[in-house]
Amino acid sequence: MEIILEKNWNKTERIFTIGHFFYQSKLFNSQSMLLILANLKKKVDLLSFLSEIQGFFSFIIIFEEEVVVVSDRVRSIPFFWTRYHNDEYIFSDSPYNLINKDTKINKVSENELRLSGYVTGSETLYSNVYQTLPGFVYSYQNGKDVEISQYSTYPINNKKKLLEKKIIIQKLEESYSFAIEKMILYLDGRQAVIPLSGGLDSRFLLALLKEKSYENILTFTYGREEKDEVAISKTLASFFGVRWFFVPYENSLMQSLFEKSFDQMIKKCSLGFSSPVVQDWYAIYFLKLNGLLNPDAVIIPGHAVTNIIELSSPKIFQNKKFKKNEILIILGESNYVYNKKYKKRFENEISNKIALNLNLFKNVYNQNEASEIVFNFSYLERQSKFISNSVRIYEFEGYDWYLPFWDKSLIEIWSQIPLIYSQNREIYSTLINHMFPEMQEKIEIFGLKKRQIMETKRKKEIIKKQFPTLFKFLYSLKRKRYHNLNLDGYINIFKFIISLLQKRYSYVEMWCEKYIEKEKKNLLNEF
């Protein structure tokens, strides 16, 4: 057995730690984790201890001849292992340390990565390299297979007897407040950097932080300046009195960064199981380059468990019973949405893999069982391997991060709320309106007015850019007092024409293709 570590782990003779956790309301960093974990003498003690801690961590403990690897509930710090022909196991925080002359590209994983942006289960893009899962414990003894057990599960409460909304709001308010208090303890006065989109999650995060009187805050928004979220985010930052910066995403500015650092970035961020989530990358680079981020800044995205609840719920209410194939279709339509030319692969090999990983051995499932299956798939797979893995970009640029809306208390309470309240984020919106009515009112009034102005401007820009001659013609008519000229009909025709002229790819498809191509070449060149 061998352990290969690249990141900045703390260690003793038998314990290796990275990240942090909270235990009995106290914060333990990677160094102090060593001291408390040293008190655990048996694996059974560890399993009991895990139920009481919350944080973003990985650690390894050696109990006599047994090696135990633990990932947190979101698997925010991935870990990997492989088994060689002589039955020797090697564990590492990088899959690239485990590749050897026998390694090949796993074809099912390759197709899955193209379709969803991530690889499900324990497999990776590499045939003999495996990844840990969120909330799991991995144990190894010489001469035996790795033993895998789950210490953290969140059954969905979908019973007919519903909780009162008033009680749900109260419990949610308490849980969010507690989660932010823990984050502030972790921040310890450092600069809190919030990517502000103007959406519910990021605005709620900023409001909660300001409610606790935290002052060292920087917010930023990126993209195209005419987008609604830019104006809304600026208004939101002004409302709370925090610093805000807009980072324009212009091809000429971004191209140099991608040409210079793309290969290093994709290797550090994809790790054999995910498309890199690069939306924030140029913005972080820009803010860093212009001296706006403190060296010890902590970047705090608004990734939230509510997104999983919302994704899980809509089709669950259509039927009382579901066949196994119907559940697989729901998972396919909500997760395997890219690179449609590989869709047949989902219907064949990938759906069989999912059914096996989720233990779908029954032919029919009731509504409660189906909702739990869909929730757990989204939680264990898409959230940990695609959404939360976006923090790798922050690490690549040298910054710490925190995911407050994935606090243990929040996951637990959201998993207990009836799904019927989660449709269209009903209970979530009610909570935010209840806690911050003035913020919501200002954004709604501003947003409505701004949308009307920006929509007209957007339509003009589409026509002007794509069809300049027609633009001149239309506005020459308008100057001749054709004031009620309706642009919508023209826009629809233009969009149809453009869709025929241009083959559109999502960023996820593009990154996946580049990553797969690169890794295939690497395997050929190295061995």
N, C-alpha and C positions, 0 to 999 in steps of 0.2 A: 504494500500500500504506500502511495506517495501523495503528498499535498503540494501543489504548485500555486503560489499566490503572487499576483502582480500589483494589486491595489495596496493602499496603505492600511494594512491590518495591524492590530496590536496582538501580541501573542505571549504565551508562557510555554512551558514544556508540553502541556496537554490541552491548552485552550487557545483558539484563534477568534478574534472578534473584529467586526467592522460595523459602523453605523451607531445607533443609539436606541435605548428603550426607556420607558417609564415603568417604574415598579413602586407600588405603594405611594403614589404621587410624587416620587422623586425621580429626577433625570439621571440616567447613567450613560455616559459617553463610552466610546470604544475602549478607553483605558479602564474606567471604573467598572465596566461590564466584566472584565477579567476577575475582579475581586469577588463579585457576588456569584458569578458562575462557578468559581472555585469551591463554593460551599455545596455544590451538587455532586454527590458521590455516586449516585446510581441513575440509570436512565429513567426509572419510575419517578424520581424526584424532579427530573427535567420536565417530564410531561405535565406534572402538576404545576410547575413554575410557569410554563408557557401560557397557561390559561389566565395568568395574572398580569402579564406584561403587554405593553403596546409600544410600537415604534417602527422604525425602518432599519432593518439589521439583517445580517447573516452571522452565524457563528458555528464553530466546530469544537466539539468536546470529545476527548478521548477517555473512555471509561475502561480501564484495564486493557483488554484486547478489542474493544468495540469502539469504532469511530462513528460519531453522530453529527450529521450536518443539518442545520435548521435554517429555513427561510421565513421571513415575516409574512404577515397575512396578505400582503399585496405582491410579495416576491419582488420588492423594489431593488434588491441587490442580487442579481442572478448568480447561480452557481452551477457547475457542470461536472460530469464524471464520464469515464470510459472504462471498458474492461478489455484487457489484452488477452492474447491467446493463452498465455500461461496463467490465466485467472487472476492476474494482478490488477487491482483497481487503482486508478489515478483520479484525484479530485482537483479542481482548479476553478478560479473565478474568471477564466477566459477559455472559451472552447478551442482557441487556436493552439493552446498548449497540449491538446489531447489528440490532435490530428497526426496520423502516421501514414505509412506507405499503403496500408490496407483501407484507408478512408476513401469513401466515394460519396457523391452527392445522392442523398435520399430522394428518389423521384417523387414519391408521394408528398414529402415535405416541400419539395421544389414547387409542385403544382399548388399546394395549399398556400404557400407564401405568396404566389402570384395572385391567388383569388381573394385572400383575406388580409394579407400584409403581415401574417405571423404564422408560426407553426404550433399546432395544438399538441397536448399531451406531453410526454417526456422526451419525444424525439426532437431533433434539430435538423438543420439542413444537411448535416453530415451523418453518414450511415452508422457510425459507431460512437457518436457523442450524444450524451443525454443531458437534459436540463432539469433543475428542480422546479417545483410548483409552489404556489402561495399557500402558506399554512400547513406545510408538510414537514415531516421528519424523515431523514434518510439515515439508516443504520447499516454498518458494515462490519463483519467479522471475517477474519482470514478463512479462506476456503468456502465461504458461503456467498450467496447472492445478496445484493443490496435489498434490505427490507424497508418498505415504504409505508408510512402511516400518516393519516391526516389528523392534526390536532385542532383545527379550526373549521367549523362548518356553520352555515347560516340558513336554517330552514325558513322558507317563506310562510308567513301567516296569511292564509287565504280562506279562513273559515267564515261561515255565514254570520256568526256573532261578531260584529265589527266594533272596534274601539270608537269612542266618541271623538270627533274632530278636535274638540277643545282640549282633551287630554293629550292627543297626539301632538298638537301644536306646543303644548306646555313641555312635554318630554323632549321634543326636538329642540326647542329653545334652550333648554338646560344642557343638552348634549353638545350643541354647537358652541355654546359659551365655554363649556369645559374643554372642548377640543382646541379652541383659540387660546385659552389660558395656558395649555400645555405648549402650544407653539411659541407663545411669547417667552415662556421659560427657556425653550430651546434657542430662540433668537438671541437672548441675552443682550439686547440693545443693538444688535447688528442691523445693517440695512436690509429691510424687507422689500424685495422687488417683485411686483405683481404684473404679469401680462394682462392688460385690461382690454377685454374684447367688447365690453358694454353689455354682455349677456348676463343672465341671472347669476351664474356661479362666480364670476370674477367680481361683479358688483357687490354680491353678498359677502364675499371674502373681505373686500376693502371695508365695507360697512362694519363688519364684526371687529376688524382690527382697530378701526378708529373708535368704535364704541368702548374698547378697552384702553383708550388713550395712548396707543402706540404711535409715536411720531416719526420715527426714522423710516419713512416709506418713500419708495420711488415707483411710479407706474409708467407703463409704456404701451403703445398700440402701434401696430405695423400694418403695412399693406398699401392700398391706394387711397389717397387723401379724400376722394369723393365718396367713399363708402360710408354708410350710415353709422357703423360702429365707431368710426374715428371721431365723428362729431359727438356722439353720445358719450364715449369714453372721456373726451376732453371736458364735457359738461359735468360728468360724474366726478372727475378729479378736482375740478373747481369747486364743486359742491362740498367736498370733504376737505378742501384746502391742502391737497398733496401735490407733489411735483409730478408732472406728466410730460412725456416726450413722444412725439410721433416719429416713427422710422419708416421712410418711404421705401417701398420695395420696387426698385428699378433694375431692369435686367443688366444694364451696364455696370451698376455698382455691385450686384450680386455675383456676376460672372467671375470676377477676379478671386473672390473668396472660394467659390466652388472649384475653380481651376487649381488653386493653391492647396486646398485642404480636403478635397472630396474623398480621396482614397483613405486618408487617415481617419476622417470622420466616420465613414461608413463601416470601417472595421471596428472602431470603438463602440459604435452605437447599435449595429445590427446584431452582432454576437451570435450569428448562426440561427436566429429564430425570429427575427423581426425586420420589417422595413424601418429605416430610420425615420422618426417623426421630426422633420426639419423646419417646420413652419417658423419656429422661434429663432432658428440658428442665426440668420443674418442680423436680426434685431439685437440679440445678445452680443454678437461680434461688434456691431456698430456702437452700442452703448459702452462696451469695454474699450474700443478704440478711441472714443471721445472722452474717456475718463469719467464717465457718469456712474459707473458701478464701483463700489468699494471692493477692495481685494477679498474681504470676508463676507461679501453680500450673500444673502440666501434668497434664491428665486422660488417663488411660491405660485405655481399654477393652480387653477381652480378645478382640477380633475375631481369628479364627485361620484359617489355611489348612486346618486339620483339618476345619472345618465344610464346606468345599467338597469335600474328599475324601469325607467321609461322605455328603454329598448326592449325589455323583456315582456312588457305587459300587453300591448295592443291586441295581438291576435289570440291571446289566451282567453279573452272574453267571448270569442265567437262561438265556442263549443263547450260542452260540459265534459266531453270525452275526446281523446286524441289517439289516433293510431301512431305507432312508432314512426312511420314514414312522414306523417303530418308534422311531428315535432322536428324531424330532420329538415323538412322544407322550411319551417319557421327559422331555424338556425341558419340555413343556407341563405335565405332571402335577407336576413339582417346582418350577416357577417361575411359571406363570400360574394362580394359585390363588385370586385375588380376583374379586369382582364377576361371579359366574357367568352373569349375563344377557348378558355379552359374550363368552361362551365360543365361540360360532360364529365370531366374528371371528378367534380364534386358528386355528381349523381352516381358515380361508380365507386372509385376507391376511397375518396375522402369521407363520404357519408358512412361507409362501413367502419372506418377508423374512429369517427366520432361516436357511433353507436357502441363500439367496443369500449372506448375510454369512459363513456358515461354509464356503462352497464345497462344499456337499453335492451333487456332480454324479454320483456313483456311485449305483447302485441298491442295492448290498449292501456292508456293512462288517464286518470281523472284530471280535472282542471288544476287541482292543487299540486299534483305530482308533475304535471307538464310545466307549470309556472316555476316550480323549483328547479327542474332540469334546465330550463332556458336561462334562469337567473344565474345558476351556478356555472354554466358554460361561459356566459358573458363575464362573470366575475373572475373565474380561474384562467380564462384564456385571453379574451380581447383586452380586458382592463390591465392585467398584469404584463402581458407580452407586447402590447401595442401602445395603449394610452399611457400607462405609468412609465413605460420604458422610454418615453420622451425625455425624461430627466437625464438620460445619457448625454444629450446635447449640452446641458448645463455643465455636466462634469467635463465634457470635452473642452469647454472653454475655461475650465478651472474654477467653477462655482459650486457651492453647496445648494441644496434644495430641501423643500419640505412639502408634504401633501396633507394639509390639515383636514380636508374633507374625506380622507380615508382613515380617520381615527377609528379605533376599535369600537368605541361607544356609538359612533354614527352608523357603522356597518350593522351593528347589532339592532339598533332601533329601527333602521330602515327595513331590515329584513323581517321585522315584526308588523310593519304597517300593511294593511290589506292593499293588494295591488289596484283595486278599484279606485283608490284615492290617488294613485300615481299616474293615471292617464292624463296626458298633456301637462304633467308636472303640477297637477291641481293643488295638492297639499303643500308642495314646495313653494309655489307662488303665494299661497295663502300665508305661509310662515313668514316670508320676506315682507309681504305687505303689512303683516301684523307687527313685525319688529321694526321696520323702517318705512313707515307710511310716507314721510316727507320726501325721501329719496325716490321712492317709486312714483309718486305723483309728479315730481319734477321731470323724471326721465320720460314718463308717458306723455306729458304735455309737450316736452321738447321733441321727443321722438316722432310724434305725429306730425308736427309742423315741419320738422327737418326732413322726414320721409317724403312729404309732398314736394318740397323744393328739390331734393336730391333726385327724386324719380324723374322729374322733368329734365333736369340737367343730364342724368344718365342716358335718357333716350336720345337727347340731342347728340351726346358724345358718340353713341353707337353709330348713328347715321353719319355723323361727320367723319368718323374714322374709317368705317367700312365702305361707305358710298359717298365720297366727297362731292361728286357732281350732282347727285340727287339731293344732297344736303343744301347745296346752293340754290337748286330749283325750288325746294320746299320753302326755304326761308325768303326767297324772293317773292313767293306767293304771300307769305305772312306779312311782308313789308307792304304789300298791296292791300292790306286790311283783311286778309283771310285769318282773322285772329283765332277762330275756333278750329283750326287745323288739328285733326286727331292723329297723333303719331303711332298709336298702338297697332293699327293694322299694318303699317309699314314695318314696324319693328318685328312683328311675327313673321312676315314674309322674309325679311332680311335674315332673321335667326335661322330659318329653315335653309336658306341658300348657303349661309355660312357653315351650317352643320354638314352640308353636302360637300363643301369645298375643303373643309378641315377635318382631319381625323384627330379626335381629342383623346388624350390620355390623362389620367389623374396622376398627381405627384407620386402616390403610393405605387402605382404600376411602374412608373419610370424608375423609381429608386430600387424596387424589387428586381427589375430586369437588370439594372446595372450591377447590383450586388451579386445576383446569381451568376452573371457572366464573369464577374471579377473572381469569385470564389472557384469557379470551374477552372479558370486559367491558373489560379494559385496552386490548386491541387496538381495540375499537370506539370507546372514549373518546379514545384518543391520535391515531387517524388517521381 
